[in-house]
């Protein structure tokens, strides 16, 4: 028994589940496992103390026993995690139990004079279809719980085998990132950003590329969140800055470098020092480096964020607000933070020729940016119509596959040495497309 809550502990639960499995395998009976934890329990401990948290766990154990109503057994797995083992429960029965549990959590808990509003998340796995033994069933219930958390908490999610596939992929990527960093298997490609007035290349954005030995190419939108989650994003970002600055030092002096900075890295007080060290190591002038941040950076600790932006600006580099228009508070950021560039998200450009509403939003953004002395970049240009609209509407710059896809370091260095422009690139891309169609 758990000495705190009075319900079964982890070891007792595992023994009980194995006994049930041995019995049920002969009869092919169902057994359900519901893995539950409290949402944001750490916040309760941190704000009002561990003693209140412990009392809450005791009340939760009693609540779960009441919600189960003799349909199964309650155990405390550890921390704020509880496991319900329900012999004979099929998927419908398990979902009914989960609904009853969630119903009990709709009421507040009164603990030592504190009124606590607490929610819970549950993962459900059913034997024999979801697990061949007790350990596998528990693992799959845990995966379903992880999915419930990811879906917004305060809900129950049943295990599916696609979760197993995603878990295995996640594990392979996590392991692969560590190996790739150790063996320097990642690389950078660079995509030009063109000045629409002159047609010349104004800057190039550094884009991370990595090919997993088993899974193939891993897109940055998948790679970066995983790297953030396992605490390797700082190491990756330092490598990207070092490689990108070294590459840009070989380019013409009028071509800038753009580098995306993860929100996790942006919270590091060491960022200005890291940037300075790589600029000094490569000899790249600060005015030629532009750091791109997304709106999510600005949602956390506004005074601290503004101070960081000011520190970076003191170095002399430029700042860009990337993926602009995808958040809810974008307009307030334009006046609250000093950016040099606004990059309008490609989702706007994708429908700009068919959506009058999108056209109105873009015109407003360009007007505001001009009034505030900020440049604008149209991202994701993939058609002549999109390019014409960007030029006619007043964008300063454009970027996209129509103009030039991301290319390796050696190729971008060669292209820049040849002083190519929008005209030559469009002609080249047209010939490439014609050859593909032929």
C-alpha positions in Angstrom: 0.0 0.0 0.0 1.0 3.6 -0.6 1.9 5.1 2.8 0.5 8.5 1.7 -2.8 7.7 0.0 -3.7 4.2 1.4 -4.2 2.7 -2.1 -2.0 0.1 -3.7 1.5 1.2 -4.7 3.3 0.5 -8.0 4.6 -2.9 -7.1 1.3 -4.2 -5.8 -0.4 -2.9 -8.9 2.1 -4.6 -11.2 1.7 -7.9 -9.3 -2.1 -7.7 -9.5 -2.1 -6.8 -13.2 0.2 -9.8 -14.0 -2.0 -12.1 -12.1 -5.1 -10.8 -14.0 -3.2 -11.3 -17.3 -2.3 -14.9 -16.5 -5.9 -15.6 -15.6 -7.5 -13.7 -18.5 -5.1 -15.1 -21.1 -6.7 -18.5 -20.5 -10.2 -17.2 -20.8 -9.4 -14.4 -23.3 -11.2 -11.9 -21.1 -10.6 -8.1 -21.4 -8.8 -6.0 -18.9 -8.6 -2.2 -19.0 -5.8 0.0 -17.7 -6.4 3.7 -17.2 -3.3 5.8 -16.5 -4.2 9.1 -15.0 -2.3 12.1 -13.8 -3.3 15.5 -12.5 -2.9 18.5 -14.8 -0.4 21.1 -13.6 0.0 19.4 -10.2 3.5 21.0 -9.9 2.0 24.4 -10.0 -0.1 23.6 -6.9 3.0 22.3 -5.1 5.0 25.3 -6.1 2.3 27.9 -5.2 0.8 26.6 -2.0 3.2 24.0 -0.8 3.9 20.2 -0.8 1.8 19.6 2.3 -1.3 20.8 0.5 -0.2 18.8 -2.5 0.0 15.6 -0.4 -3.4 16.2 1.1 -4.8 16.7 -2.4 -3.3 13.3 -3.5 -5.1 11.6 -0.6 -8.4 13.2 -1.6 -7.8 12.2 -5.3 -7.2 8.6 -4.2 -10.6 8.6 -2.4 -12.3 10.3 -5.3 -11.0 7.7 -7.8 -12.2 4.8 -5.5 -15.6 6.4 -5.4 -15.7 7.0 -9.2 -14.7 3.4 -9.8 -17.5 2.1 -7.7 -16.0 -1.4 -7.3 -15.4 -1.7 -11.1 -11.6 -2.0 -10.6 -8.6 -1.2 -8.4 -6.9 2.1 -7.7 -3.1 2.4 -7.3 -0.7 5.3 -7.0 2.1 4.8 -9.6 4.1 7.7 -8.2 4.0 11.5 -7.8 0.6 12.6 -9.1 0.1 9.5 -11.3 -2.6 6.9 -10.6 -3.4 3.7 -12.4 -6.9 2.1 -12.5 -6.9 -1.6 -13.3 -10.4 -2.8 -14.4 -10.8 -6.5 -15.0 -13.5 -7.4 -17.5 -13.8 -3.8 -18.9 -13.9 -3.6 -22.7 -13.2 -0.3 -24.5 -16.7 1.0 -24.1 -16.6 0.1 -20.4 -13.2 1.8 -19.9 -14.4 4.9 -21.7 -17.5 5.0 -19.4 -15.2 4.8 -16.3 -13.0 7.5 -17.7 -16.0 9.7 -18.2 -17.1 9.1 -14.6 -13.6 10.0 -13.3 -13.5 13.2 -15.4 -17.0 14.1 -14.0 -15.7 13.9 -10.5 -13.0 16.4 -11.3 -15.5 19.0 -12.5 -16.1 19.9 -8.8 -13.6 21.8 -6.8 -11.5 20.2 -4.0 -11.5 21.9 -0.6 -8.1 21.3 1.0 -7.1 23.0 4.3 -9.0 26.2 3.5 -7.9 26.2 -0.1 -10.4 25.8 -3.0 -8.6 23.9 -5.7 -9.8 23.5 -9.3 -8.1 20.4 -10.6 -8.4 18.5 -13.8 -7.0 15.2 -14.9 -5.9 13.5 -18.1 -6.2 9.7 -18.8 -4.7 7.3 -21.2 -6.7 4.0 -21.8 -5.3 0.7 -23.0 -7.4 -2.6 -23.3 -6.0 -6.1 -23.3 -5.8 -8.2 -25.3 -6.0 -5.9 -28.4 -3.7 -3.2 -27.0 -1.1 -5.3 -25.2 0.2 -8.9 -25.1 1.4 -8.6 -21.5 1.1 -6.4 -18.5 4.2 -4.3 -19.2 3.2 -3.6 -22.8 -0.4 -2.7 -21.7 1.0 -0.2 -19.2 3.4 1.2 -21.8 0.6 1.8 -24.2 -1.7 3.4 -21.6 1.2 5.8 -20.8 1.5 6.6 -24.6 -2.3 7.4 -24.6 -1.9 9.6 -21.6 0.9 11.5 -23.3 -1.4 12.0 -26.3 -4.2 13.2 -23.9 -1.8 15.8 -22.5 -0.7 16.9 -26.0 -4.3 17.3 -27.0 -5.0 19.9 -24.4 -5.3 18.0 -21.1 -8.6 17.4 -19.1 -9.6 14.4 -21.3 -9.3 10.7 -21.9 -7.6 9.2 -24.9 -7.6 5.5 -26.0 -4.4 3.9 -27.3 -4.1 3.3 -31.0 -1.2 1.5 -32.8 -0.4 4.7 -34.7 0.7 6.1 -31.4 3.2 3.3 -31.1 4.5 4.2 -34.6 4.8 7.9 -33.6 6.5 6.9 -30.3 9.1 4.7 -32.2 9.7 7.6 -34.7 10.2 10.0 -31.8 12.6 7.7 -30.1 14.6 7.2 -33.3 14.8 10.9 -33.9 15.9 11.7 -30.4 18.6 9.1 -30.5 19.6 10.2 -34.0 19.9 13.9 -33.0 22.5 13.0 -30.4 24.5 10.9 -32.9 24.2 13.6 -35.6 25.6 16.3 -33.3 28.4 14.0 -32.2 29.3 13.0 -35.8 28.5 16.4 -37.4 25.9 14.9 -39.7 23.7 18.0 -40.0 24.2 20.6 -42.7 22.9 24.0 -43.8 21.2 25.1 -46.9 20.6 28.7 -47.8 17.6 30.3 -49.5 18.1 33.8 -51.1 15.7 36.7 -50.3 15.4 39.1 -53.2 15.1 42.9 -53.2 12.0 43.5 -55.3 13.1 46.9 -56.4 16.6 46.0 -57.7 16.0 42.3 -58.3 19.3 41.5 -56.5 19.8 39.2 -53.5 19.5 41.1 -50.3 20.1 38.2 -47.8 20.1 34.5 -47.5 18.2 32.5 -44.8 20.1 29.6 -43.2 18.0 26.4 -43.1 18.9 23.3 -41.1 19.0 20.0 -43.0 19.4 16.5 -41.6 18.9 13.1 -43.1 18.3 10.3 -40.6 19.9 7.1 -41.5 16.6 5.1 -41.3 13.9 7.7 -41.5 15.3 9.9 -44.3 15.0 13.7 -44.4 13.7 15.2 -41.1 12.0 18.6 -41.6 13.0 21.4 -39.2 9.4 21.8 -38.1 9.7 18.2 -36.6 13.3 18.3 -35.6 13.4 21.6 -33.7 10.5 20.8 -31.2 12.1 17.5 -30.4 15.5 19.1 -29.9 13.9 21.6 -27.6 12.2 18.9 -25.6 15.4 16.9 -25.0 17.5 19.9 -24.2 19.7 19.9 -27.3 18.4 23.0 -29.1 21.1 25.3 -27.6 23.9 23.0 -28.9 22.2 22.8 -32.4 21.7 26.6 -32.5 25.3 27.3 -31.6 26.4 25.0 -34.4 24.0 26.7 -36.9 25.2 30.2 -35.9 28.9 29.1 -36.3 28.4 27.5 -39.7 26.1 30.2 -41.0 28.4 33.1 -40.0 31.4 31.2 -41.5 29.5 30.8 -44.8 28.3 34.4 -44.9 31.8 35.7 -44.4 32.6 34.4 -47.9 29.7 36.2 -49.6 29.6 39.7 -51.1 29.6 42.4 -48.4 26.1 43.7 -49.4 24.4 40.3 -48.7 23.1 39.7 -45.3 22.5 36.4 -43.4 19.2 35.4 -41.7 19.2 32.8 -38.9 16.1 31.5 -37.1 16.4 31.5 -33.3 14.3 29.0 -31.3 12.1 30.5 -28.5 14.0 28.2 -26.1 17.3 29.6 -27.1 16.0 33.2 -26.9 15.3 32.7 -23.2 19.0 32.1 -22.6 20.8 35.1 -21.1 23.9 33.9 -23.0 22.5 34.5 -26.4 24.2 38.0 -27.0 27.5 36.6 -25.8 27.2 33.6 -28.2 26.3 35.8 -31.1 29.3 38.1 -30.5 31.7 35.1 -30.2 30.7 33.8 -33.6 30.8 37.2 -35.2 34.3 37.7 -33.9 35.4 34.2 -34.8 34.3 34.6 -38.5 34.8 38.3 -38.9 31.2 38.8 -40.1 30.0 42.4 -39.3 27.1 42.5 -37.0 25.1 44.6 -39.5 25.1 41.6 -41.9 23.4 39.3 -39.4 19.6 39.2 -38.9 18.0 37.0 -36.3 14.5 35.8 -37.0 12.1 35.2 -34.1 8.5 34.0 -34.1 5.7 35.6 -32.1 5.9 32.8 -29.5 9.1 34.4 -28.3 7.2 37.5 -27.4 4.5 35.7 -25.4 6.8 35.0 -22.5 8.0 37.6 -20.0 7.6 40.7 -22.1 10.0 43.0 -20.1 12.8 40.4 -20.2 12.2 39.7 -23.9 12.3 43.4 -24.7 15.6 43.7 -22.8 17.0 40.8 -24.7 16.0 42.4 -28.0 17.6 45.7 -27.0 20.8 43.9 -26.0 20.9 42.2 -29.4 20.3 45.5 -31.2 23.2 47.1 -29.3 25.4 44.6 -30.9 24.4 46.1 -34.2 22.6 43.2 -35.8 19.1 43.2 -37.3 15.9 41.6 -36.0 13.1 40.1 -38.0 9.6 38.9 -36.9 9.1 35.6 -38.7 5.8 33.9 -39.7 3.9 37.2 -39.1 0.2 37.0 -39.1 -0.2 33.5 -37.6 -0.7 34.7 -34.0 -3.4 36.7 -32.3 -1.5 39.7 -31.0 0.6 40.5 -34.0 -0.3 44.2 -34.3 0.6 45.0 -30.7 4.1 43.6 -31.3 4.8 46.1 -34.0 4.6 49.0 -31.6 6.0 47.2 -28.5 9.1 45.7 -30.1 11.7 47.2 -32.4 12.0 45.0 -35.5 13.8 45.8 -38.7 11.9 43.3 -40.8 8.5 41.6 -40.9 8.2 38.3 -42.8 4.6 37.7 -43.8 3.8 34.0 -43.5 3.5 31.9 -46.6 0.0 30.8 -45.7 -1.1 34.4 -46.7 0.7 34.3 -50.0 -0.7 30.9 -50.9 -4.2 32.3 -51.2 -3.5 35.9 -51.9 -4.7 35.8 -55.5 -8.1 34.3 -54.6 -8.9 35.9 -51.2 -9.9 39.6 -51.0 -9.9 39.3 -47.2 -6.2 38.2 -47.3 -5.4 41.0 -49.7 -6.9 43.5 -47.2 -4.8 42.2 -44.3 -1.6 42.3 -46.3 -2.2 45.8 -47.4 -2.7 46.8 -43.8 0.5 45.1 -42.7 2.5 46.8 -45.4 1.1 50.2 -44.6 1.8 49.7 -40.8 5.3 48.4 -41.5 6.1 51.4 -43.8 4.8 53.8 -41.2 7.0 52.2 -38.5 10.1 52.1 -40.8 10.1 48.3 -41.1 10.9 46.2 -44.2 8.5 43.5 -45.4 9.3 40.0 -46.9 6.7 37.9 -48.8 7.5 34.3 -47.8 6.6 31.2 -49.9 6.5 32.7 -53.4 5.7 29.8 -55.7 3.9 31.4 -58.6 4.2 34.3 -61.0 0.9 35.6 -59.7 2.1 35.7 -56.1 5.3 37.4 -57.2 3.5 40.0 -59.2 1.1 40.7 -56.2 4.0 41.0 -53.8 5.7 43.5 -56.1 2.6 45.5 -56.9 1.5 45.7 -53.3 4.7 47.2 -52.0 6.6 44.3 -50.4 10.3 45.1 -50.1 11.6 41.6 -50.4 10.4 38.1 -51.6 11.5 34.6 -50.9 10.3 31.3 -52.3 10.8 28.3 -54.5 9.8 30.2 -57.6 12.8 32.4 -57.2 15.3 29.9 -55.7 15.0 26.8 -53.5 17.3 26.3 -50.6 20.8 25.2 -51.8 23.9 23.9 -50.1 26.7 26.3 -48.9 29.0 25.7 -51.8 26.3 26.4 -54.4 25.0 29.6 -52.8 28.6 30.9 -52.5 29.0 30.2 -56.3 25.7 31.8 -57.2 26.4 34.9 -55.2 29.8 35.3 -56.8 28.0 35.4 -60.2 25.7 38.2 -59.1 22.5 36.5 -60.1 19.1 38.3 -59.8 15.4 37.6 -59.9 15.3 37.6 -63.7 18.0 35.0 -64.2 16.6 32.8 -61.5 13.0 32.9 -62.9 14.4 32.0 -66.3 16.5 29.2 -64.8 13.5 27.9 -62.9 11.2 28.0 -66.0 13.7 25.9 -67.9 14.0 23.4 -65.1 10.2 23.0 -64.9 10.0 22.6 -68.7 12.6 19.8 -68.6 10.6 18.0 -65.8 7.4 18.2 -67.8 9.1 16.9 -70.9 
